[in-house]
Amino acid sequence: MTRTDDTPCAWDERTQLTTFLDYVRDTARAKCQGVSEENAHKALLPGSPLMTMSGLINHLRWVEYYWLQVVFLGEEDEGPWTDEDPDREMRIAVDFPLAQLLDEYAEQSARYRELVAAHGLDTRAQRAVRDGLHVDLRWILLHLTEETARHNGHLDILRELLDGATGA
């Protein structure tokens, strides 16, 4: 796997935003390289039984789905979560091999890269996030970068606890 460099090839706002999002996506996938299937599904933090490497990758996939397809495009929410189980995407990851989750995340990222390229950064989301507020695509890209970077920290901790690997 070749990881995107975090230095953009151009200095316009769009290139900077999309480069950083690609970088944190690639970092999440890199943190999972070489992890056994058994380890991918281990919950190592007693207070966080759903926090596994596969659960975090699945969560990242569904977060992007929610923000880009549901909020930005206004599509119906067909995510796995329910009112009774709002973290279900973390739980269902145990049914999927890590390699499949990583492949689907990479494929989805490519589709979303095209979606983002087809819209202006000032384009408002079709759905309001709260109190009638419609965020723009720029805000969504920043939010996805923040969310993914935060969970990369979790992946870092899990990986070090699993096998001592650091970096990436």
Secondary structure, DSSP 8 states (H G I E B T S, - for coil): -----SS-SS-SHHHHHHHHHHHHHHHHHHHTTT--HHHHT----TT-TT--HHHHHHHHHHHHIIIIIIIIS------S--SS-TTHHHHGGGGS-HHHHHHHHHHHHHHHHHHHHTS-TT-B-SS-SBTTB--BHHHHHHHHHHHHHHHHHHHHHHHHHHH-----
